[in-house]
Amino acid sequence: MGVKSGRKRMAALLAALLLPLAACAAGEDARPLAGDGREILTVASVSAQPGLVYLCAAFNAQSGEYYARIVEYGYEPDADAAPVRLATELIAGRGPDIVAAGGSNSLMQEAKDSGAFLELTPLLGELAPGLVPAVAEALRERPEIYDLPESFGITSFLAHPSQTGGRLSLTMEEAEACAAALGGGCGVFQQWMTREELYKRAMDDATGRYIDFGAGTCSFEDPGYIALLELCAACPAEPQGYENGGCLLMSYPLTSVEQLCTLAKLYVDDYCFMGFPQEGEGRRGWLERAGTCFSVSAAGNTEGALEFIRFALSAERQALVEAGFPVDQAALDALFAALDGEYSQGTLAQRDVDAFYELLNSGLSFSERPDAVTLIMMEEARTFFAGGATAQEAAHRTQERVSLCLAEQA
């Protein structure tokens, strides 16, 4: 397709999505109608999401009852004010029917706390049989769910069995010994990995290990968390370089089959995924929400909004996901089976598929947490890094403050 034809296609889609409103029926509760009589669903876009245009166009093409119309919030002169305006509208009960946000919808935390969003736990239960089991299980760790992702990614550490003695998990002492054996000043982590950069990843890993959102409790005084703090403190305060090489464990966000093909092309079977250095084998990383996350306004057209999300997470539409891995199991299976394993970056063997599923099924949790919890964890860790507290004291303070925060949000 040429540039001009591509532009014409996009223009046609945008024109269709801007279908003029028809006269609304009388009464305050009347819902706006499109020119063909269908109920209009307003979809708020809060970041650049080209795929959302095609999703809405596909939904409109098959729905006889609803018409999805995009309302842009991400291209205002003051980009920082857009989420605030959207949250204010939602809290006031006059916001869009659906919020489509890129990645985790943390900017809507205030609106969620106010009851502006519809709880989607029942919808998750309805859709769960068709979802990737590990993803559905991780979503169910939260007592209440207010947004559902169309795709996911996994962050882990990339390692090479030839450098780890064939082991798939290491303690920090073992990792240091393996790095020293490589010589040439090789370290455990990348040269640019400062203690704070590593702790940002440690927070993502610790969220699923030491916070029980269902029970509203945490366990930061666990020896494992204290060991994580000490592991991060052993890293330099400033970057020692900006190369990815020269390390034993490389922080690696995995979001596409093409990446697996590249790993197979570069390393054949000499690569594996590991979690943080720790005692015993366990989870090898954490889940990230990728692509678009969908939330539903409690004051909007909830029936139509739920129908829209069902369509977005259907196997048919999931096969077209562009960012991350689809959350639908059939679509994920089809992705791996496409073209008999031949991809633009090389060939994907069964061994590579198995490596992916071993990583995915290692007990992963989603990494997002309330912003207040993130601030507490970082503040106490920085106090420890600066020598203002021991690791045990920092863990104790984190335990006290996060416990109070979780109790307040319960």
Disulfide bonds with the S-S distance in Angstrom:
none
